[in-house]
Amino acid sequence: MATRLKIGTRKSAMALAQTEEIARRLTAAVPGLDVEIVKFDTTGDLDQTSKLLPHGGKGGAFVVQIRAAVLSGELQAAMHSLKDMPGNEDTPGLVIGATLSRDPANDALVLREGVTLEALRQSCGKGFKIGTNAVRRAAYARRLFPEVEVIHFRGAADTRVRKLDNGEKQRLPDGGAVGPADALIMARSGLDRVGLSHRIGYEFTAAEMLPAAGQGIVAVECAAQDWQTRQILSSIDDPAAHASADAEREVLWVLNGHCNSPVAGFSTIAGDQMSLTASVLDLSGNTIIEASREGPANRPRELGRAVGLDLLTKGAAEIIERSRPR
C-alpha cells in the first residue's frame, strides 16, 4: 500500500476546506497514509470577469487542468465539487473513486444590509438586482421574483459575499460593469464551508429551487487503472451519496445538456428506495418541465435514465436547444 497520495484542488477557500476534509478522512481511515494537497490556479479562478462559457463551461474552467494532472500521473487524485463536473461527457481514463457524505444540497439567499426577503417578495423583485453565475439559479430567480434583474456575478463564495457587502460592481469582459447586487443566490453548503452560514437570509426548498445535479456532494476523481488509489479512496466513499451522484448525473447524460442549460436534479434515499426529481427550465423561468420517479436505490442509473427520458418526452430537448450558445 502506497503511503503517499497527492490530491489536486483549486485554491479557493471552499475548495481547500473540502480537500482538507478529504485528507482528514483518508489519514484516519488508512494508517500511515501521507496526503499532500496540491493547489491549482484554474482558468476559472484566474479569470473572475468572463462568463464561464468561453472557457468550456464549468468543466473547462475549473476541472480540466486538474484532471490533466491526474491523467499524466502528476497527481493520484483530484477534488471536485460534483456540480462542477460536466455530466454530459466522460473523461476517458478517469473515475469517481469516492464521494463524501452529502452536505445540504439546497440554495440560499444572501442579502446585503437593508434588503429583506419580504421586500423582494412584495415587489416581485422590481428594483432589485440578484447576482449569480448559474443559469439554473437565474431561471428560478426570475420564476420566483418575476420583476427582478438578474446580473452576472462571479467569484469564490467568500469573494462574492465581500463584493455584495462592499457594493462592488461585477466587471464584464467588454470593460463594462453591472451591479452592485442587492442579493446573491448561492449554495448553502458552500457558505457553510467558508464559515458564512450566518449570512443566509433564506433557504430555498427543493420545491422552490431544485438544486443542481450533484450539488452538496464532494467527489474525488482518480485514474481508472490506478487500483491502489481506488482502494484507498473506497475507504471514505459514502454509498448513499455515490448512488445519488450516479442517478442525478445520468439525467444530465440522457439530456445531453450543456453549461448554459438550466437543468436541475435532486434525489433522496429512504430505506431501499430512491426518489428522483429533475427539471429543465427556459432561461426566462417562464417554462418549466419536471419529472419525478421512484425506484430501487441500488439501481440509480436506471432511475436517472428513466427520469431523463420522461423529460425528453415532455419536450426538454427543445428547451435545451433554444438555450444552446450559437
C-alpha positions in Angstrom: 0.0 0.0 0.0 1.4 3.4 -1.0 2.0 5.8 1.9 1.8 9.0 -0.1 -1.2 10.4 -2.1 -1.2 13.7 -4.0 -4.6 15.3 -4.4 -5.2 18.3 -6.5 -7.6 21.2 -5.8 -8.5 24.8 -6.7 -7.1 27.4 -4.3 -10.4 28.9 -3.2 -11.2 28.8 0.5 -14.1 26.5 -0.2 -12.1 24.1 -2.3 -9.3 23.9 0.2 -11.8 23.3 3.0 -13.3 20.4 1.1 -9.9 18.9 0.2 -8.7 19.2 3.8 -11.8 17.3 4.9 -10.9 14.6 2.4 -7.3 14.5 3.7 -8.5 14.2 7.3 -10.8 11.3 6.5 -8.2 9.5 4.4 -5.5 9.7 7.1 -8.0 8.5 9.7 -9.1 5.6 7.5 -5.7 4.5 6.2 -3.0 4.3 8.9 0.4 5.6 7.7 -1.0 7.4 4.6 0.6 10.8 3.9 -1.8 13.1 1.9 -0.3 16.0 0.1 -2.6 18.8 -1.2 -1.5 20.3 -4.5 -3.1 23.7 -5.3 -4.0 24.8 -8.8 -4.9 28.2 -10.3 -7.6 27.1 -12.8 -8.7 29.1 -15.7 -12.0 29.9 -13.9 -10.1 31.2 -10.9 -7.7 33.3 -12.8 -10.5 35.0 -14.9 -13.0 36.4 -12.5 -14.6 38.6 -15.1 -15.8 36.5 -18.1 -18.7 34.2 -18.2 -17.7 30.5 -18.0 -18.9 29.6 -21.4 -15.8 30.8 -23.3 -13.7 28.6 -21.1 -15.7 25.5 -21.9 -18.2 25.9 -19.1 -17.5 24.8 -15.5 -15.7 21.7 -16.8 -13.2 23.8 -18.8 -12.9 26.5 -16.2 -12.5 24.5 -13.0 -11.8 20.9 -13.8 -9.8 20.3 -17.0 -6.3 21.3 -15.7 -6.5 19.2 -12.5 -7.9 16.2 -14.5 -4.9 16.5 -16.9 -2.5 16.3 -13.9 -4.2 13.1 -12.8 -4.0 11.6 -16.2 -0.3 12.5 -16.5 0.5 10.8 -13.2 1.4 14.1 -11.5 -1.4 13.6 -9.1 -3.1 10.4 -7.7 -6.5 12.1 -7.2 -8.4 15.4 -7.7 -11.1 17.0 -5.6 -14.2 18.4 -7.3 -17.5 19.9 -6.3 -19.6 17.3 -8.2 -21.9 20.0 -9.7 -18.8 21.5 -11.4 -18.1 18.2 -13.3 -19.8 18.1 -16.7 -22.4 15.4 -16.7 -23.0 15.1 -20.5 -19.5 13.8 -21.2 -17.0 11.3 -19.8 -13.3 11.8 -19.4 -11.6 8.6 -20.6 -9.3 7.1 -18.1 -10.8 8.7 -15.0 -13.4 7.5 -12.5 -15.0 8.9 -9.3 -13.2 6.9 -6.6 -15.2 8.4 -3.7 -17.9 10.8 -2.7 -18.2 12.3 0.7 -21.5 12.2 2.6 -23.7 14.8 1.1 -23.9 18.3 2.6 -27.2 20.2 2.4 -28.0 20.5 -1.3 -30.3 23.5 -1.3 -29.6 27.0 -2.4 -29.7 30.1 -0.2 -30.3 33.8 -0.5 -27.7 36.2 0.9 -28.9 39.7 1.4 -27.0 43.0 1.6 -27.7 45.2 4.6 -31.1 46.9 4.4 -32.6 44.4 2.0 -35.3 41.9 3.2 -36.9 38.9 1.8 -40.3 40.5 2.4 -39.4 43.5 0.2 -38.2 41.2 -2.6 -41.4 39.2 -2.4 -43.8 42.1 -2.2 -42.2 43.9 -5.1 -41.8 40.7 -7.2 -38.2 41.7 -7.3 -38.8 45.0 -9.1 -36.0 47.5 -8.4 -33.6 44.8 -7.1 -30.6 43.0 -8.6 -29.8 39.4 -7.8 -26.3 38.2 -8.6 -25.5 34.7 -9.8 -23.4 33.0 -12.5 -25.6 29.9 -12.7 -28.2 29.8 -15.4 -30.3 27.4 -13.3 -30.4 29.8 -10.4 -31.1 32.7 -12.7 -34.1 31.0 -14.3 -35.5 30.0 -10.9 -34.9 33.6 -9.6 -36.9 35.0 -12.5 -39.6 32.5 -11.7 -39.8 33.4 -8.0 -39.3 37.2 -8.5 -40.7 37.9 -12.0 -39.6 41.6 -12.0 -36.1 41.1 -10.6 -33.0 42.0 -12.6 -30.6 39.0 -12.6 -26.9 40.1 -13.1 -23.8 38.1 -13.9 -21.8 37.7 -10.7 -18.5 35.7 -10.4 -16.0 34.8 -7.7 -15.3 32.3 -5.0 -18.0 32.1 -2.3 -16.3 34.4 0.2 -15.3 36.8 -2.6 -18.9 37.1 -3.8 -20.2 37.9 -0.3 -17.4 40.5 0.2 -18.3 42.2 -3.1 -22.0 42.2 -2.1 -21.2 43.8 1.3 -18.9 46.4 -0.3 -21.3 47.4 -3.0 -18.8 46.4 -5.7 -19.8 46.1 -9.3 -19.1 43.0 -11.3 -16.7 43.7 -14.1 -17.7 42.4 -17.6 -15.4 41.2 -20.4 -16.3 44.1 -22.6 -14.9 46.6 -20.0 -18.3 47.5 -18.6 -19.8 46.5 -15.2 -23.1 45.5 -13.7 -24.4 45.9 -10.2 -23.9 46.4 -7.4 -26.1 43.4 -6.3 -28.8 43.6 -3.7 -28.7 39.8 -3.1 -26.9 36.7 -4.1 -28.2 33.1 -4.7 -25.5 30.6 -3.5 -25.2 27.0 -2.5 -25.8 26.7 1.2 -23.1 24.0 1.5 -20.5 26.5 0.1 -21.5 29.1 2.6 -21.2 26.5 5.4 -17.7 25.5 4.2 -16.3 29.0 4.3 -17.9 30.0 7.7 -20.6 32.2 6.3 -23.7 30.3 7.3 -24.8 33.3 9.4 -25.2 35.4 6.2 -28.0 33.2 4.9 -31.2 35.2 4.8 -33.4 32.5 3.4 -33.0 28.8 2.4 -34.9 27.8 -0.7 -36.8 24.5 -0.5 -36.3 22.0 -3.3 -39.8 22.8 -4.5 -38.9 26.4 -4.9 -35.5 26.0 -6.4 -34.5 22.4 -7.3 -30.7 22.0 -6.8 -28.2 21.3 -9.5 -27.3 17.7 -10.1 -24.7 16.7 -7.6 -24.9 19.9 -5.5 -23.6 19.4 -2.0 -21.5 16.3 -3.0 -17.7 16.4 -2.9 -16.2 13.9 -5.4 -12.7 12.5 -5.6 -11.6 11.5 -9.0 -8.7 9.2 -9.9 -7.2 7.2 -12.8 -9.4 4.3 -13.7 -6.5 1.9 -13.8 -4.9 3.1 -10.6 -6.3 0.3 -8.4 -4.1 1.2 -5.4 -5.6 4.7 -5.3 -9.1 3.4 -5.9 -8.7 1.0 -3.0 -7.6 3.9 -0.7 -10.4 6.2 -1.8 -13.0 3.5 -1.3 -12.3 3.7 2.4 -14.1 7.1 2.6 -16.8 6.6 0.0 -20.3 7.2 1.1 -22.6 4.8 -0.8 -25.8 6.9 -0.5 -24.1 10.0 -1.9 -22.5 7.9 -4.6 -25.8 6.5 -5.6 -27.4 10.0 -5.7 -24.5 11.2 -7.8 -25.0 8.4 -10.3 -28.7 9.0 -10.6 -28.5 12.7 -11.0 -25.6 12.7 -13.4 -27.4 10.1 -15.5 -30.2 12.6 -16.1 -27.6 15.1 -17.4 -26.1 12.4 -19.7 -29.5 11.5 -21.2 -30.5 15.2 -21.7 -27.1 15.9 -23.3 -27.3 19.3 -21.7 -24.6 22.0 -21.8 -23.2 24.5 -19.4 -25.8 27.1 -20.5 -28.7 24.6 -19.8 -30.9 25.4 -16.8 -31.1 21.7 -15.7 -31.7 20.6 -12.1 -31.9 17.2 -10.4 -32.1 16.0 -6.8 -32.6 12.6 -5.3 -33.3 11.3 -1.8 -33.0 7.8 -0.3 -35.3 6.2 2.2 -34.6 2.6 3.1 -34.0 0.7 -0.2 -35.9 3.2 -2.3 -34.7 6.3 -4.1 -36.8 9.3 -5.2 -35.5 11.5 -8.0 -36.9 14.8 -9.4 -35.4 16.6 -12.3 -36.4 19.7 -14.2 -35.5 21.8 -17.3 -36.3 25.5 -17.4 -36.1 28.1 -20.2 -33.8 31.0 -19.4 -36.7 33.3 -18.6 -38.0 30.9 -15.9 -41.5 31.0 -17.5 -41.5 27.5 -18.8 -40.5 24.5 -16.6 -40.7 20.8 -17.4 -40.4 18.5 -14.4 -40.4 14.7 -14.0 -40.2 12.5 -10.8 -39.9 8.8 -10.3 -39.1 6.3 -7.5 -37.1 3.1 -7.8 -34.6 0.8 -6.1 -31.8 2.7 -4.5 -29.3 0.1 -5.8 -30.1 0.9 -9.4 -29.6 4.6 -9.5 -28.5 4.9 -13.2 -31.7 3.2 -14.3 -33.8 5.6 -12.3 -31.8 8.6 -13.7 -32.2 7.3 -17.2 -36.0 6.9 -16.8 -36.4 10.4 -15.4 -34.2 11.9 -18.2 -36.3 10.1 -20.9 -39.5 11.4 -19.2 -38.2 14.9 -19.6 -37.3 14.4 -23.2 -40.8 13.0 -23.8 -42.2 16.2 -22.3 -40.1 18.5 -24.6 -36.9 19.1 -22.7 -34.7 18.8 -25.8 -36.3 21.8 -27.4 -35.8 24.0 -24.4 -32.2 22.9 -24.1 -31.6 23.5 -27.8 -33.0 27.0 -27.5 -30.6 27.8 -24.7 -27.6 26.4 -26.6 -25.0 29.0 -27.5 -24.8 29.9 -31.2 
